[in-house]
Amino acid sequence: MPHEWSHGHFYWNELMTRDAEKAKKFYSDTVGWNFEAMPMPDGTYWVAKMGDQYIGGLFPLTSPQFDGVPESWMSYLAVDDVDARVKKAQAGGATLMRPIFDVPGVGRIAILREPGGAGIGWMTPPKM
């Protein structure tokens, strides 16, 4: 994952896809990305890299909980305290799409729908 972050800046992007192999081939062939597997309970998350630099990921939409979710890119903002910021977001009209969760070594993550309806991830990366 990226090493440096600043509150309020875009931090990570991931493609939510039903066909990771097709996406990996497309981005490898067109922009030169390579991929590193990261096992998850519901499959494999693929970290996209340009050389040795982490630049994004491929999230598999293989679990039934994602039925009906369209393939799309999801962006994540880095925030200083995801729990406190989500409370402010909800007060401002956002909807928390699932409980806030932790990914070891990655950070604490919230998936929101902002008042206009767009999906966005907010995360507090680990302290470096």
C-alpha positions in Angstrom: 0.0 0.0 0.0 1.1 3.6 -0.4 3.5 4.7 2.4 2.7 8.4 2.9 -0.8 9.9 3.3 -2.4 13.2 4.1 -5.9 13.7 5.6 -8.5 14.4 2.9 -6.4 13.3 0.0 -7.2 10.4 -2.3 -5.2 7.4 -1.1 -6.2 4.3 -3.0 -8.3 3.1 -5.9 -9.6 -0.3 -6.7 -11.5 -1.9 -9.5 -14.5 -3.9 -8.2 -14.7 -6.7 -10.8 -16.3 -10.1 -11.5 -13.4 -11.2 -13.8 -10.0 -10.4 -12.2 -8.1 -12.4 -14.8 -9.7 -10.3 -17.6 -9.0 -7.1 -15.8 -5.4 -8.1 -15.0 -4.7 -8.9 -18.6 -6.3 -5.6 -19.8 -4.3 -3.4 -17.4 -1.1 -5.4 -17.8 -1.3 -5.2 -21.7 -2.4 -1.6 -21.9 -0.5 0.3 -19.1 2.1 -2.2 -17.9 0.8 -3.1 -14.5 1.8 -6.2 -12.7 -0.1 -7.9 -9.9 0.5 -9.4 -6.5 -2.0 -11.8 -4.9 -3.3 -11.0 -1.4 -5.5 -13.8 -0.1 -8.9 -12.8 1.4 -11.7 -15.0 3.0 -13.8 -14.7 -0.2 -11.1 -15.0 -2.8 -8.0 -13.2 -3.9 -7.4 -9.4 -3.8 -5.0 -8.3 -6.5 -2.7 -5.4 -5.7 -1.7 -3.6 -8.8 1.9 -2.4 -9.1 3.9 -0.4 -11.5 7.4 -1.9 -11.0 7.7 -2.0 -7.2 5.2 0.8 -6.5 1.7 0.0 -5.3 -0.9 1.9 -7.3 -4.3 0.2 -6.8 -6.1 -3.0 -6.5 -8.7 -5.4 -8.0 -11.5 -6.4 -5.6 -13.4 -9.6 -6.6 -17.2 -9.3 -6.6 -17.5 -13.0 -6.1 -19.5 -13.2 -2.9 -23.3 -13.2 -3.1 -23.4 -10.0 -1.0 -22.2 -8.2 -4.1 -24.9 -9.5 -6.4 -26.3 -6.5 -8.3 -23.2 -4.4 -7.6 -21.9 -3.1 -10.9 -18.3 -3.3 -11.9 -16.7 0.1 -11.2 -13.7 1.9 -9.7 -13.9 2.7 -6.0 -11.8 5.5 -4.6 -10.7 5.9 -1.0 -9.9 9.1 0.9 -7.3 9.0 3.7 -8.8 10.5 6.9 -7.3 11.1 10.3 -9.9 9.3 12.3 -12.4 7.2 10.3 -14.8 6.7 13.2 -15.1 10.4 14.0 -15.3 11.4 10.4 -18.0 8.8 9.6 -20.1 10.4 12.4 -19.7 13.8 10.7 -20.5 12.2 7.3 -23.7 10.6 8.6 -24.7 13.9 10.2 -24.2 15.5 6.8 -26.4 13.0 5.0 -24.1 10.2 4.1 -25.1 6.5 4.6 -22.7 3.9 6.0 -23.0 0.9 3.6 -21.5 -1.7 6.0 -19.9 -1.6 9.4 -16.5 0.0 9.7 -13.8 -2.7 9.4 -10.1 -3.2 9.9 -7.7 -4.7 7.4 -4.5 -5.6 9.2 -1.5 -3.7 7.8 -3.9 -1.6 5.5 -6.0 0.4 7.9 -9.5 1.1 9.2 -12.1 1.4 6.4 -15.6 2.7 5.9 -17.7 2.4 2.8 -20.1 5.3 2.4 -22.7 6.6 0.0 -22.4 10.4 0.1 -25.6 12.5 -0.1 -25.5 12.7 -3.9 -25.5 8.9 -4.1 -21.9 8.2 -5.1 -20.0 5.5 -3.3 -16.7 6.4 -1.6 -14.3 4.7 0.8 -12.7 6.5 3.7 -9.8 5.0 5.5 -7.3 5.7 8.3 -4.1 4.1 7.1 -1.8 2.6 9.8 0.6 5.1 11.4 4.0 5.0 9.7 
